[in-house]
Amino acid sequence: MSSPYYSEFRAMGCRVEVQLETDMDGDALMKNLPTQLEQYESILSRFRSSSELSHLNRHAGEWIQVSDILFEMIKHAKHGARRTDGLYNPLVLNQMIANGYRDSFENVHNPVVTDIHSVQRWQDIGLRPITNEVYIPVGSAVDLGGIAKGWVAGQIAKQLAQVGACLVNIGGDITMSGAPSGQLGWQIEIDDPFTGNALMTLSLKNTTIITSGIDYRKWTTADGANRHHIIDPNTGYPAETDILTVTIIHPHAATAEVFAKAVMLKGSVEGLAWLQSRWRTKALVVRQDGCVMATTNFQSLVTPNLESKSSL
């Protein structure tokens, strides 16, 4: 008989929530998760000067041998840039810093904005699979941000799925395998960004759902300008968009993150039309004017308000 287990802690700059149903010792399986997340963060964090990603960024213009994990993430990032024609570009870190996002978000307070330079070409990222070497162009720096959170959530879920149904939520990047006992899926509550109340509830299993937006990670600079963390690679400045939040459902979390950035930059109408032809992708957009829009395949997922929810 499977029993439910729950764990909540902070990692990768956000709240981590893990739910598991298994007939094994769930407490023993869960207790090592914070250590695992810490190991991922030590590789992928752009906020830690000692991380492997920071080491790579300090050596822009050189071929650097990296771990399997970092190589996999850079490969996903470059592939994501290709799939979105560069609307997602992992080389925006210097522009994020110039706009004031220098430290973990909770430490961003009225930052001074510096000169904004153009974003380097994602096509100039080099990969040597045989030797695990990565090259990023001179003057560039990589931010893996949301794509790393989504990928890590997927890795943890894949690991736990071997022993039972599970849900892994890393800062709103949620990956699910199986379903809780007696239910057809995990009950996922999408919040209204204007009120914080439930906008709708979805029943999902064996997939990933992520939400990205400009409603949370935003700040006012020292000179009174408003900024947010979704950078337009074409300008180096925060994206000008009619979208407040976008929620993407896709089998792969890293792809969902990439698509979310592309939709934010394209805008609600063009972005959702673009997603209509993306393989196994469903999306919901909340615009800044309060209008809620979705792809045609999204509505079938909506269920009445139920218990056992995990909020995005």
C-alpha positions, 0 to 999 in steps of 0.5 A, a space after each residue: 500500500 502506497 503512502 504519501 510523503 511531502 518535503 518542502 525546502 529552499 534551493 536554487 533561489 526559490 521554494 522547492 516542493 516534492 510530493 511522493 506516493 510509494 510503498 518504500 521508505 519515502 522519508 529516506 528517499 526524500 531526505 537527500 533531495 536538499 543535498 542533490 539540489 545543492 549539488 546542481 546549484 553549485 554547478 548551474 548558479 550564476 549567483 555563485 562565483 564558485 559555481 561551474 557556470 561562473 567559471 565558464 563565464 569568466 573564461 568567455 572566448 576560450 574552450 572550457 571543459 565542463 561537467 556532463 551536467 553543465 554541458 547538457 544544459 548548454 546544449 539544451 540552451 543552444 537548441 532552445 535558441 535555435 527552436 525559437 530563432 533566437 527569441 530565447 538566448 542564453 547569452 543575456 546575463 550581462 544585459 540582465 546585470 546591466 539592467 540591475 539584476 546582479 544578485 539573487 532577486 530578494 537582494 535587488 533594491 533600487 540598483 544602478 543601471 549601467 550601459 546596455 550592450 547588444 547580446 552576442 549571437 547564440 550561434 557562436 556558442 561552441 560545443 565539442 561533445 567528445 571532450 565536453 568542451 564549451 565555447 562562449 563568445 568574448 564579452 558574453 556570459 550565460 544565464 541558465 535561469 528558468 531552463 535550469 530549474 525546469 531541467 532539474 525538476 525533471 531529473 528529480 522527478 525521473 529519479 522518484 518516478 522509479 518508486 512511485 507517483 511524484 510531483 516536483 515543483 521548483 519555483 513554479 516549474 512543476 514536473 509530474 509522473 503518475 497520479 496520486 491514489 484515487 485521482 486521474 492526475 495531480 491537481 495543479 492550481 494556476 493563480 490569477 496574477 492580479 489577485 493571487 487567487 485560483 484562476 483555474 485548476 488542472 488535472 495533469 500527469 506525466 508532463 511538465 507545467 511552468 509559468 513565466 511572467 513579469 509580475 514577480 521578478 521586477 524592480 525599480 532602478 535608482 533613477 526610477 525606471 521599471 525593469 523586469 527579468 525577461 530580456 529581449 535579445 534584440 535590444 538588451 532591455 526588458 521585453 515590451 509585451 502585452 503579456 503578464 504571465 504565460 503558462 506552458 504545458 509540455 513533456 519537457 521542462 526545458 522546452 517549456 521554459 524556452 517556449 515561454 520566453 518566446 511567447 512573452 517576446 512575440 506577444 499574446 496573439 502572435 505567440 499563441 498562434 506560433 505555439 499552435 504548431 508546436 508539438 504537444 504544447 498547450 498554453 495559457 496567457 494572462 495579459 496585462 489588460 486582464 484578458 485570458 487567452 489559451 491555445 485551443 488544446 488547453 481548455 480540455 484540461 480545466 477541471 472544477 476546483 479540487 483539493 490537493 493543489 500545487 500552485 504555480 
